[in-house]
Amino acid sequence: MPARAFSLRGVTKRYTTGAGEVRALDGVDLDLAPGEFVVLLGPSGSGKSTLLNVLGGLDSPTAGRVLFHDHDLATDDETARTAYRRDHVGFVFQFYNLLPALTALENVAIVAEIAPEPMPSEEALALVGLADRAGHFPAELSGGEQQRVAVARAIVKRPAVLLCDEPTGALDARTGVVVLEAIARVATAVGATTVLITHNACIAAMADRVLTMSDGRIVAERTNPTRAAPSSLRW
């Protein structure tokens, strides 16, 4: 197994607006280990989502290198980035984006059909504790259950990278803990390098490492001596 899943050097992302140039990322250097669980903290506009988008191949940097193993994603065109996302990355967002006309199992299976080496869709649902809800449609599921289906959909491809953008942002604390338990469990099961964005600082306790961003830069970093169980979190 390689020593680094990602190695970012001098990663900058600039946007031009009517008010001038905005640096969403401003010279980010970052290494991520295979299987590492990282939480990103920081205020809105600090660059967290832009960094996640660059790691996930949803966006390319204006300058800098983004090495995934030994391949520089920064040089990829859209076709190559699409292949990278399809084959290697699972995404979990704040809103579930399930297809309402498909059952929970079918929402997961639609991703499994395009993945090179997926796990059985039933196995992915079982990993998030929803084996008994496979035949239910999204409208028949609670918010937390829908988010767990979204987690199953993200990991059915056995991704090397799992990226979560405010996955508990639309949930109450009790339901959020259940979703975090599912994310932690499946990240370990598939060995994914996991990066989770949150505004909720207490969630940082479940990470291997915590990065704080401000003005497009990583301004603080700490390593947790042990990872807290999601069930122990309070907010």
JOFEN-V586909 format. One record per pair of residues at least 12 apart in sequence whose C-alpha atoms are under 7 Angstrom apart, sorted by sequence separation. I is the first residue (numbers start at 1). GAP is how many residues later the second one is. D is the distance in whole Angstrom. If there is no record, write none. Layout:
i | gap | d
I | GAP | D
I | GAP | D
This chain:
i | gap | d
13 | 12 | 5
109 | 12 | 5
210 | 12 | 5
12 | 13 | 5
13 | 13 | 7
61 | 13 | 6
108 | 13 | 6
209 | 13 | 6
210 | 13 | 6
11 | 14 | 7
12 | 14 | 5
60 | 14 | 6
209 | 14 | 4
11 | 15 | 7
12 | 15 | 5
208 | 15 | 6
209 | 15 | 6
11 | 16 | 5
12 | 16 | 7
105 | 16 | 7
208 | 16 | 6
10 | 17 | 4
11 | 17 | 5
105 | 17 | 7
207 | 17 | 7
10 | 18 | 5
11 | 18 | 7
9 | 19 | 6
10 | 19 | 6
205 | 19 | 7
208 | 19 | 6
8 | 20 | 7
9 | 20 | 4
128 | 20 | 6
207 | 20 | 6
8 | 21 | 5
9 | 21 | 7
206 | 21 | 5
8 | 22 | 5
25 | 22 | 6
205 | 22 | 6
206 | 22 | 4
7 | 23 | 6
8 | 23 | 6
24 | 23 | 5
205 | 23 | 5
206 | 23 | 6
7 | 24 | 5
57 | 24 | 5
125 | 24 | 7
128 | 24 | 6
206 | 24 | 6
6 | 25 | 6
7 | 25 | 7
6 | 26 | 5
24 | 26 | 7
4 | 27 | 7
5 | 27 | 6
6 | 27 | 7
57 | 27 | 7
125 | 27 | 6
144 | 27 | 7
4 | 28 | 6
5 | 28 | 5
57 | 28 | 6
87 | 28 | 6
124 | 28 | 5
4 | 29 | 5
5 | 29 | 5
56 | 29 | 6
86 | 29 | 7
87 | 29 | 7
104 | 29 | 7
105 | 29 | 5
3 | 30 | 6
4 | 30 | 6
104 | 30 | 5
105 | 30 | 6
162 | 30 | 6
203 | 30 | 7
103 | 31 | 7
104 | 31 | 6
124 | 31 | 7
144 | 31 | 6
148 | 31 | 6
160 | 31 | 7
161 | 31 | 5
162 | 31 | 6
163 | 31 | 6
164 | 31 | 6
165 | 31 | 6
166 | 31 | 5
202 | 31 | 7
103 | 32 | 5
104 | 32 | 6
124 | 32 | 5
147 | 32 | 7
151 | 32 | 7
158 | 32 | 6
160 | 32 | 5
161 | 32 | 5
162 | 32 | 5
163 | 32 | 5
164 | 32 | 5
165 | 32 | 5
166 | 32 | 5
56 | 33 | 6
103 | 33 | 5
104 | 33 | 6
159 | 33 | 6
160 | 33 | 6
161 | 33 | 6
162 | 33 | 6
163 | 33 | 6
164 | 33 | 6
165 | 33 | 7
202 | 33 | 7
103 | 34 | 4
104 | 34 | 7
148 | 34 | 7
102 | 35 | 6
103 | 35 | 7
121 | 35 | 6
144 | 35 | 7
101 | 36 | 7
100 | 37 | 7
119 | 37 | 5
100 | 38 | 6
118 | 38 | 6
119 | 38 | 6
118 | 39 | 4
119 | 39 | 7
98 | 40 | 7
117 | 40 | 6
118 | 40 | 6
111 | 42 | 6
115 | 42 | 5
108 | 44 | 6
112 | 44 | 6
104 | 45 | 6
108 | 45 | 4
112 | 45 | 6
107 | 46 | 7
13 | 48 | 5
14 | 48 | 6
108 | 48 | 7
12 | 49 | 6
13 | 49 | 5
181 | 49 | 6
11 | 50 | 6
12 | 50 | 6
13 | 50 | 7
96 | 50 | 6
180 | 50 | 6
12 | 51 | 5
96 | 51 | 6
11 | 52 | 6
12 | 52 | 6
11 | 53 | 4
177 | 53 | 6
10 | 54 | 5
11 | 54 | 6
96 | 54 | 6
128 | 54 | 5
177 | 54 | 6
9 | 55 | 6
10 | 55 | 7
9 | 56 | 5
8 | 57 | 6
9 | 57 | 7
8 | 58 | 5
92 | 58 | 6
7 | 59 | 6
8 | 59 | 6
92 | 59 | 6
127 | 59 | 6
6 | 60 | 7
7 | 60 | 5
6 | 61 | 5
7 | 61 | 7
6 | 62 | 5
92 | 62 | 6
173 | 62 | 6
5 | 63 | 6
6 | 63 | 6
91 | 63 | 5
5 | 64 | 5
90 | 64 | 4
4 | 65 | 6
90 | 65 | 6
2 | 67 | 7
90 | 69 | 6
89 | 70 | 5
88 | 71 | 5
89 | 71 | 6
90 | 71 | 6
91 | 71 | 6
92 | 71 | 6
93 | 71 | 6
94 | 71 | 6
88 | 72 | 5
89 | 72 | 5
90 | 72 | 5
91 | 72 | 5
92 | 72 | 5
93 | 72 | 5
94 | 72 | 5
88 | 73 | 6
89 | 73 | 6
90 | 73 | 6
91 | 73 | 6
92 | 73 | 6
93 | 73 | 6
94 | 73 | 4
93 | 74 | 5
94 | 74 | 6
92 | 75 | 6
94 | 75 | 6
94 | 76 | 6
52 | 111 | 7
48 | 149 | 7
35 | 156 | 5
37 | 156 | 6
38 | 156 | 6
39 | 156 | 6
40 | 156 | 6
41 | 156 | 6
35 | 157 | 5
36 | 157 | 5
37 | 157 | 5
38 | 157 | 5
39 | 157 | 5
40 | 157 | 5
41 | 157 | 6
42 | 157 | 7
34 | 158 | 7
35 | 158 | 4
36 | 158 | 6
37 | 158 | 6
38 | 158 | 6
39 | 158 | 6
40 | 158 | 6
41 | 158 | 6
34 | 159 | 5
35 | 159 | 7
33 | 160 | 7
41 | 160 | 7
39 | 165 | 6
48 | 165 | 7
47 | 166 | 7
46 | 167 | 6
39 | 168 | 6
46 | 168 | 4
47 | 168 | 7
38 | 169 | 5
46 | 169 | 5
47 | 169 | 5
37 | 170 | 5
38 | 170 | 6
39 | 170 | 7
40 | 170 | 6
41 | 170 | 6
42 | 170 | 5
46 | 170 | 5
37 | 171 | 5
38 | 171 | 5
39 | 171 | 5
40 | 171 | 5
41 | 171 | 5
42 | 171 | 5
36 | 172 | 6
37 | 172 | 7
38 | 172 | 6
39 | 172 | 6
40 | 172 | 6
41 | 172 | 6
42 | 172 | 6
28 | 189 | 6
26 | 190 | 5
27 | 190 | 7
28 | 190 | 7
25 | 191 | 4
26 | 191 | 6
24 | 192 | 5
25 | 192 | 6
23 | 193 | 7
